[in-house]
Amino acid sequence: MTKEELRSLLYSHLQTAIEIELSTIPIYLYTYYSINRQPQDTDNLSNGRALATFANKAGGLLMSVAVEEMLHMSLSSNILRALGGEPKLYCKSPGPFPTNLPHHKAGSQDSFGLEPFSAAQLKKFELIELPEKEDSKPQADNWTTIGQFYRYIAELIEQTDDSDYGNDEHQLEAHRGYYSPNNVDTVYPKDAYYIKQPEDPFDPVKRGASQAQYPDNRDSGLLMKIRNKKDALKAMRKIMLQGEGFQDSQTHEEDDREGNEQTHWYKYEELLKEIKAFSDKDLQIITYPFPSNPTRANYPSQFLPLVDLANATYSYLFLLTETAFRLRGHAQAALFFIGMHKGMIFILDKILGGMRYQYLNNEQGQVLAPTFENYAFSSLASAKKELIALCEAVPASMGLDSNILQRIKDLPDVNVGPDGIVRF
């Protein structure tokens, strides 16, 4: 194989790896937002305390996986950038749902959809993170497990030389810890009723600190720059182990040899075991009545301004990330770390969370839920203005957080000129 052929294969398959992660992120986020982590109807139930605690744990573990999938997307993007390629993220989310994962073996398992929290959905998630068998072969196309596909990429990387890697200035920095799985949405309490316990007036944070459960190690969400073949292989290994664990493990519980961090597969397995303690009626209390695989086209017209804003915000965040891979230094930091942090935590989270209180008034009593469809802006030059206009078009009756408009105006503009200066 020539150098050019090898590079072409790596470009193609690393882009596919990025799109695999882009396929799982909305699926996990949809189920996460269907969970009511603050259920109000558990006090009078005999198992109410356990149910409220389970809801918080389920939400925390689901979001921790979603965050690490974003990390995996950026690790694959860093490898591609190091080899001279340009990651494509904007408008690359799958659709419509349900969908198969890119290059997945047809017919080997059902496709994956936007579904509310349930045991059935957790089983689907286990299929996504399914550990490969010890005798399974690396596979470029028609793969059964994600591990097979990533091991195929690793075999291609083994054929590269250190001289093939460069462009480290355009990769996302490692030290910021943006993808740390231990954040406000992933941490959960041992006992969801801890807030009802008396607070120590001399140590007001003691009560919460003693209850906090952290899904992963502090360093598990760290990005890394790819400067040589060893770095690229290390990044590939991190992606594989965080999802499915070690090939020689019977339980697939750990993604590190120290045994203190759970794999994605095991997190879902743990929730599947615990969910058996609750009835369907119990689960209705902690689950918003989300529709299955909603689309913009299927929603009543009065909800479309809010649906469009959600989709445009989601797409704008990936546009921010894709643009960041063409920048360096302070400009990249401003676009990605400031833009993505503000966009995910202070804008998208609030939009998606607020949608759940809009009832569709259908026979099922369902609520409005995100569709995670791609939103194509007219151009880079007008993208931010279009996003602002979409926000301004949402009627007051939709109950949109009053701070959202200003927060969108505070986002960095993806239209970065030749001077390399990011403007807000």
C-alpha positions, 0 to 999 in steps of 0.5 A: 500500500502506498503512502497516499493510499494509506492516508486516503484510507485513514481519512475515510475511516477516521471520518466514519469514526467521527460520524459513529460518535455523532450517531450515538450522541443524540440517542443518548441525549434524548434518553437522558432528557426523558428522565425526570431527575427531580420527581415530585411524586415519590414521597408517598411511595414505599419505594419512593426514596429508592426510585428518586435515587435511581432516577438521579443515578440513571441520569448521571451515568447516561450523561457521563457516557454522552460526554465521553462520546463527545470526547471520542469524537474529538480524539478521532478528529485530532488524529485526522487533523494530525494526519492533515485531514479536516474533520467534518461535524456540521450537518453530519448527524444521522437522520431520520431516526431510527438509524443504523450506525455507519458501516455497521453490519446490516441485519446483525441488530436492530437500528437505534432510535430516539426513545424515552428511558426504559429497560428496552432502550438500555438493552439497545445501548448495550448493543452499541457498546457491545464488547467484541469477542476475543477471536473477532477480527478487525473490520472496516465495513460490516462490523459487528462491534465498534471495537472491531472497527476501531481496531481496524483503524489502529492497524492502519495507524500501525503502518504510519510513521511518526513523520506522518503526523503534524498539524498539532497547532490545529488540534483541540488542547488537552489541559482544559478538561472540557470533556470531564465526565464529572460535571453538574449533570453527571454527578449524582447522590448516594441518596436522592433524599439527602437534601431533606437532611439537616444542613451543618451551619458550620460546613454548608457543603458537607451534606452535598459533598458526602453524597456526591458520586462521580462516574469516572476518574478526574482525568478520563475526559482529557483530550490529547494532542496527537504528535506521533504514532504512539499518541494515535494508538493511545487515543484509539485504545482510550476510545475502545476501552471506555466503551467496551472494556478489556477483551479478556474481561468477563464482566467488562466492568473496568476500562482501566487496569486499576479497576476504578472506572466503569465502561459504558457497557457496564454502566448500562448493565448496572442500570439494567439490573437495578431497573428490575426493582421498579414497575412500569408505573414507577418508571412513569413517575421518573420518565417524561412522556416523550414520543418515539423518534419525533421529527419536525414534520410530525409536530404541530405547527405551533411548536416548530419555532422551538423545535427549529431553535433546538435543532439550530443550536445543536447544529451550531455547536458542531459548526463551532467545533468543526471551525475550531479545528481550522484555528489555533491558539487563543482563537481556537480556545475562544471558539471551542472552549468558550463557545461549546461550554456556553452553548451546551450548559447554558443554552442547549441544556436549557432549551431541551429541558424546557421543551419537556413542559410543552404538552402535545395534547395528543391521546398519549399525553406526550410532551415536546421532545428534541428531534436532533435534526440537522439545521443548515444555515445559509452561510457561515457569514449569517449563521449566528444572525440566523440563530439569533433570529430563530430565538427571537421568533419563539413565542412567549407562550413556549416558556423559553428561558428569558436568558437564552437570547442574550446567551446566544448573542454572547456566543462566538461567531463562526464566521472567522475572517482571514485575520483569525480573530474570533468575534462575539 
